[in-house]
Amino acid sequence: MPFRLRAVTGLFVVLLVAVTACGSGQEAPAPEASGGGAFPVTVPGKLGAAVVPRAPQRVVAMDWTSADIALALGVVPVAMQRVRIGAPTGVQPWAQPRLNGAAPTLFGTDGGDPIEQVAAARPDLIVAAKDYNLTRSHAALSQIAPVVHFRDAPNSDSWQDTTRSVATALGKQTEGDRLIADTEARIARAGTDNPQIRGKSVTFLVAPQAEAVYAVNSTTDVSARFLTGLGLTLNPALNGLPDSTIPGRTLLSYERIGSADADVVLVTGPASSIALIKGVEGYTALPAVREGRSVDLDPTAAQAIAFPSPISLQWAAEEVVPRIARAVVAR
């Protein structure tokens, strides 16, 4: 469900949308396989089912999450989306080691999906679980190879359902189930290892602007799912506030920034936006900020929870959760 936000650019336009995406609440239909890891397999999708006739040998990933899942299952894409912000190599830190020295072709998607580049990679499978351009490019991409994609909207399906879809297309259903179970266990362990966060309230502020900041006001967005899964609770003072043009987001003016106070406050955005909100008197006066119970999330940390994949969440459990835990007890 992409929206255009003129006040914010680049990654954080997508991030604002990504962290609000939520599923339909209905259980996703299971992909159909001819047998355990056997082919052909059929994977349902919003724009049409993908029929994968045989085990893929050349996979193209149209988005970071699709690449993450393939890599986590031991499949290195021949081409994948480049990360523009926060990743000098074009690949996030949780994905880089899994390339095992390989150098996939990296492409941009800001101007739309690069159909010719995808075709030049000669894929026999295209994975596009969180491709925000896909409604415009699906027909063309489907002429190149089967396209495994979202069932509702980009970044709307749970990371577990997305993992199952990609794993099925790769003929790695058993490995996919194991990956999901391992990731869920690691997230649960992160909560257990940091008991001080359980039951604490959290505010998540996104992309501060000149006069207001977006704040998560729904427990159904993808970032809130991760945070509440750790035992945190979303700031109840924000739950009743009206949505902005982005579902799951309220646009909180700095005149009302006092309602953002919580046991811990997270804020993400470009460095310039973080600097901007730190110059807002009402923000710096929040007890959480004044007492050191706030955490600035850089683009990489924000990507890890806003575009969740098994390996990005495992990374966040190790790199982000301890920072939240330290902030909760700061005084």
ABEGO torsion letter per residue (X at the ends): XBBBBAABBEAAAAAAAAAABBBAGBBBBBBBBAEBGBOBBBBBBAAEBBBBABBBABBBBABAAAAAAAAAAGBBBABBBBBABGBAAGBBAAAAAAAGGBBBBBBBAAAEBBAAAAAAAGBABBBBAABAAAAAAAAAAAAABBBBBBAABBGABBAAAAAAAAAAAAGAAAAAAAAAAAAAAAAAAAAAABAAABGBBBBBBBGBBAABBBBBABAABAAAAAAAAAGBBBBAAAAABBBBABBGBBBBBAAAAAAABBABBBBBEBAAAAAAAAABAAAAABAAAAAGABBBBBAAAAAAAABBBAAAAAAAAAAAAAAAAAAAABX
